[in-house]
Amino acid sequence: MGVGIMKKLLLFIFVALFGRISFAQSIIGDWYGIINSENSSIPLIFHFSQKNNIYSATLDSPLQQSLGIDVTTIDYNAGKLHLVVARHDLQYKAVWSGGKLVGNLTQMNTDYFLVLTKESKQLQEPKSTFPYLTEEVRFQNSQAEVNLAGLLSLPEGSGPFPAVLLLGGSGPTDRDNTINSNHKMFLVLADYLTRKGIAVLRYDKRGVGASTGDFNVAGLQNFASDAKAALHYLQTLQEINTNQIGLIGHSEGGLLAAMLAASSKEIDFIIALAAPGIDGDTNFILQRKLISKSKGISEKEWLAKLDFLEQVVGEVKSAERPKELERSLKEIVVSYLERTKREIPYGMSTEDYTAMLVDRYTHPYVQDLIKIVPRQSFRQVTCPVLALNGSNDLQVSAAQNLPAIEAALKSGGNTQVSIKEFDGLNHLFQESATGAPSEYGEIEQTMAPIVLETITDWILKQTEE
């Protein structure tokens, strides 16, 4: 081989390898990581893009409901990254290592080890071409002048099909019931059901995604009204068997399903996934006890927190005017945080955390969840009910809530009740070690297959001709 040819060949190999290395080290796209601090685990998502050789990025902190935070400066060169988010006094320095970005995130003079990867752990989500029809849809809640947007999934064939309406959990959830860990629970569930011949409608809550309206001023009755509008829309579709329409609700959504079924005979069955059955104030405190204990909180710290939570519940249930509630809650929160500094999450000032807690507890739907008495709705439900939960659920404890749901249903004379507790599953119905919310994002599974099978088999049994 001649020297000239050899030089060209070596140059070609170098260019090819360099090109592949450059491509492999591109930061363009979505990067996922979790910050672990003393008392919390915070999932973070960076979205990098590039235009005219200039990088830009935004940061999402789903757990704190902070999305689209602008990254102020980005310096990325030779596998080394340095970025700054000035608004939150945050910087991240990392190096490329084996397809990951490995480094330290610094905020308010505190360092946190952070590894970012380009793959989220939601490997269960369907990514291939779907063997069924999906259609973006819009429908109106005329009572509230709210336009809701969602996705309709129709099985192969001519129909009409049995159908379910999916109702998401608490918070500003989208049509996929995207949880803080970025798991798309309803995407996985809808895909599974539609492949089995069941049509599915899921939608963005008001004020979320493509839906209009204001989430921040809405309560449970508003969300129930939206769900009723979604049900009526589903009933207008010629592809749907209107005698075989059910509701599947997760957490708060399970309560909404009971509220709708209690007031309407148009619903043929409901499935309550990790739904509350005990009184709202009791569940509110129990949830926080179980989660706090999972973080290793001492008995002394828990008793201080319990006193705080009982004061919050008392004010929410007794306050007659919003301004009065806001003022009293702020006093309670400030007093508590003065005694319990370690309660404040990483990177947040006392003032910001105080404001966040006051906003949370004065939100209409949070107040509704504290005041709600689920048995009042469940005991009026006469259609078939499937209630599921996991033994590791720390947010809606199966041990307390499943028996309460069963008792309420049977007290109303409903004999078509199926109750099942899955061993080792958490609030999202993932196979889990402890059930702590901090695990959600670390688990690759979105929903345990046994749960998907149980739901589907039960629906098909209810809709047998």
N, C-alpha and C positions, 0 to 999 in steps of 0.2 A: 504494500500500500504506500503510495507516494506521500511525501511530507505535507504537501498542500492539501491532499484529501484528508490526511489524518488531522490537520489543524481544523478543517471545516467540520469534521465529524466530532472532534472534541468541543468545538464551539457550539454545534447543534445540541450535543448532550448537555452542555452547561446551560444553554438557554432553556432547554426543555426542563431540566431540573430546577433552575431558578424560577421559571414560570410556575412550576408546580408548588415550589416552596412558598412563593409569593401568594399564590391562590390559597394554599393551606393556612397561611397566617393572616388572611383577611379577617378584619373584625366586623365587617358589614353583616348585619342581621341581628337576631335577638339572642341575648346572653342571659343565662339564669344562674342565680346563686342564692345562698342563705347565710345571713349574719346570725351567729349564735352568741348571745350575750348572757349575762348572769341570770336574767329572769324572762327571757323571751327568745324566740327564733323568728327572724324577719326575712321573708322571701323578697328578693330584689330582681328586677328585670331591666336590663339596659337594651335599648333599641338603637343600633348604630346604622347610619347611612352615609353616603359620600356623593358629593356633586362638585364637579370641576376640581377634583383632587382635594376637596376640603371636607373634613369629617364633621358630622353633627350627630347629636344623640339626645334621647330623652330617657328618663328613669321612671319606673313604676315601683311603688311599694304597696302591693295589693292589700296587705294586712292592715295598713294604715289608711287605706282608701285614697292614696295619693298617686295619681296617674299623670303621665305626660310632663314630669318635672324636667325643665330644660337643663341640659349639661352645658355649663358656661364655656369651658375650654377643653380641647382634646389634643393631646400630643401623642401620636403613635408612630414609632419609627424603629425599624430593626427588631421587631418583636417586643418592644417595651412600650407600655401604655401609661400615660398620666392624664387623668381627667379631674376636673373641678366642677362641683355644683355649688356655686357661690351662695345661692339662696339658703342653703342648708349647712353652710360651713363644712362641706364634705369634699374629700379628695380620695382618689383611688389610684394607687401605683401598683402595677402588675407586670409580669413578664409572661411571654408565651411559653407554655411547657406542655408538650404532648397533646396539642389541640385544645388546651385550656388556658385561661388567664388566671395566674396565681399571684396573689399579692395581699396588700393590706389596705383596708378602707379606714380612713381617719376622719372622725367627726368630733368636733368640740374637744380636741386634744386627747381623744381616746381611740386606740387602734383596735381594729377587728380583722381577723384573718378572713379573706373572702376568695373563694374559687368560683370563677364563672365558666360555664360550659354553653356551647351553642345548641345543645339538645336539652329540651325540657324532659322531665322524667315521665311525661304522660304518654308512654309507649302504647297504651291501650286504645288511644284515640284512633278512629278510622281515618286513613289518609288516602286510600285508593279510590277509584271511581266507584260510586255507589250503585248497586243493582236495583235502584228504585228512584222515583222522582222526588226532587226537592224543589220547593217553590217559596220565594220570598213573598210574604203576605202582609197586608195591613187591614186593620179593622178599627172601628171607633167605639169608644165608650161614650155614647151620646149624653148620658147623664152628667158626665164630668168634662165633656169636650176634650177628651184625651184620645189621641190616635196612637194605637199600639202596633208595633212591628214585630214580626216573628217569622218562623220557618215551618212550613208544612211538609211532612214527609209522607208520601203515598207509596204503598207496596206495588210491585208489578201486578198487572192484571186489570180487570175492568171494575172490580168492586161490585156493590158497595162494601166498604171495609169497616170492621170494628175500629174504634178510635179512642185515643186517650189525650187529655190535655195535661201538660206538665206544669206544675206550680212550684216555683223556686223558693229557696229558704230566705231567711232574714237578711236584710241589707240590700244594697242596690245591685241585685243579681241580674245578669243578662239571660238571654234565651237558653244558653248552655248551662245555666246555674253555675257559672264559673266561680269556684271557691278561691279563698285567699291564696292557696298554694298554686293556683292556675290550672287546677284540674277542671275539665269540662264534663261534669257529671251527666248532664242531660244530653250532651252530644253522644256519649257512649250509650246511654240508655235508649235514646231515640233510634240510633243506628241498629241496635240489637232488636228492638221491637218491630221496626219496619221490615227488617229482613225476615221476620216471622209472620208477616202478613197483617200487622197492626199499624194503622195510620197514627201519626203523632203531630200534634201542634204544640209548639213551645214559643214563648215570646219574651221580649225585653220588658222589664218592669217600667212603669211610667217614669219618665225622666232619665232612663238608662238606655244606652245604645241608640237605636233609631226610633224609640218611642218618645212621644211628646209628654208634656206634663212636668210636674215638680215632685220629685221623690221626697224632698226634704220637708214637705208639709203634709205628707200622706200618712194615714194610719191604716190599721187592719181592715176597716170597713171600706176604705178606698181601694185597697188591693183586692178585696173580695168582689167589689163592683167591677174592677177590671177583669177579673177571672170570669165573672158571669158574662161579660161582653165577649170574651174569647170563646166561651162555651156556645153562646148564641151564634157566633160566626161559624164555628165548626158544624153546627146543626144546619146551616144553609147550604153546605157543600153536597153536591149530588154523589160524590164518590164515597160519602160516609153513610154508614148504617146508623140512622138516628136512634135506633133502639138498642144500640150497643156502644154507648159513649160513656167513658169513665174518667176519673180524675186521679192523677198520681201527684202527690205533694211531698216535698222533702222539708223536714223541720217545720218552720213556719208555714210552708206550703201545705203540709199535711193538716194543719189546723184550718187553713183556708178551705181545703177540700171538705172537711167536716162541716164548716160553716155553710158552704154552698149546698151540700147534700142535705143538711138539716132543713133548708128552706125551699128545696126544689125536688120534685119527683121526676125531673127530666134526666137525672143522673143515674146510671145503671149500676155503677160500682165505684168504690174509691179504694186507693192504696195509700196508706199513711206511712211514709218512710221517716223513721226517727222523729215522729211528731210528738209534741208535748201532750200529756194527759193529765198531769197534776196542775194545781193552780199556778198561775204565772209568777207570783212573787216567790213561791217556794222553789220553783224551777230556776228562777233567776239566781237565787243564793246558792242552791245546790250545784248548779253548773260552775259557778266561780269557786266553790269549795273544791270540787273534784279537779279542776284545772290547776288551781293553786297548789294542791297537794301533789300533783304530778310534777310540779317544778321544784319540789323539795322544800316548800315553805314550812317554817317552824310553827308549832302550835301557838306560840305567842304572837307571831305575825298574823296567823290566820284569825285569831280572836280579835285583833285590831281591825283586820279587814272586814270581819263579820259585823262588827259594830258599825263600821262605815256603811256597809251594804244595807244593813237594817235601817239606818237613818235615811239612806237614799230611797228605799222602798216606801218607808213611812211618809216621806215628803211627796213622792209621786202619787201615792194613793189618797193623800189628804189635801194637797194644794188645790185651790179653786181657781187661781189666776196664773197664767204663764209667767208673768214678770215676778210674781211672788215665788213661784217654783224656781225660777232661774237664780234669783237672789239667794234663797235658802240653800240650794244645791251648791252654789259657789262657796258659801261659807263652810259647808260640810266637807267639800273636796279640799279646800285650802287647809283646813284643820287637820285632815287626814294626812295630806302630803307633807305637812310640817313634821309629822311624827314618823313618816314612812318614806324616806327619800328613795330607797331602792326600788320602790314601785314604779318610778318614772322610767319609761323605756329608753333604750339607747338613743342618743342624739336629740332628745326633746328637752326643752327648757321646762321649768316648773309652770310657767305661765301658759305655754302652749298645751301642756298636758292637762292643766286645769280647764282650759277652754274646751279641749277635746272631750273631756268627761262630762262637762256641763252640757255641751251640745248633744252628746250621746243620750244623756238621761232626760233631756227635754224634748227629744225627737218624738213626734206623735206615735210612731209605731213601736218604739221602745216602751213608752208609757203604756200602750195597749198590751204589749207582751207581759208587762208586769201585772197589769190589772186583770188580764183575761182568766176566765174559768172554763177550760176546754170541755169539761164534762157536760156543760150546758148545751154545747153543740153536738157532741158525740151521742148523747142519749136520745137525740131527735133524729138520728140517721137510721133509716130503715132498709137501705140497699145493702148488698154484700160488701163487706169490708175486710181488707187484708192489712194488718198492721205489723210492720217489721222494724227491728232495731238490732244493734250489735252490743255484745256484752262489754265492749271497750268504749262505748260512747260516753264521753265526759261532758258533752254539751246538753244532751237530753238523755239522762240515765235510763237505760232499758229496765233496770230493776224496779224503778218507781213508776215510770210512765206507761209501759206496756200493760201492767195490771190495771192501772187507772183507766186506760182507754177501753180495755175489755169490760171492766165493771160498768162503765158509763153506757156502753152499747147495750149490754145485757139488761141494765136497769130500765132501758127504754123498750125492751122486748125484742131486740134484734138478735136473732139466732143464727144469722149468716155471717159469723165472725171467725176469722182465722188470725191467730197471733203467733208470731215466730221470732225468737231471739237467736241470732247467729253468734256462735262463740268466737271471740277474738276480733270481731269487726268493730271499727270505730264509727264516728258520726257520719262519715262519708261512705260507709260500707266497704272500706278497704281492710284487707288483712293487716293487722297492726300489732305492735309490741305492747304499747301502753295506752294508746288511744288519745294521747296528747295532741292538741292542734299543731304543735310544732313538728310533728311527724308527717303531717299531710303531704307536704311538698317533697319529702324525702322518699315517699313510697311511690314506686313506678305505677302501681295498679290504681286505676280510677274507681272501679267498682268490682267487687268480687264476683266471679262468674256464677257462683251458686245463687247469688241474689238476683242477677239478671235472669237466670233460669227459673227461679221461684216466681218472680213477677210475671214472666211471660206465660208460664204454664198455668198460673192461676187465672190470668186474663182469658186465655184460650178456653179454659174450662167454663168461665162465666159466659162466654159468647158462643158456646156451642149451639148450633141450630137444633 
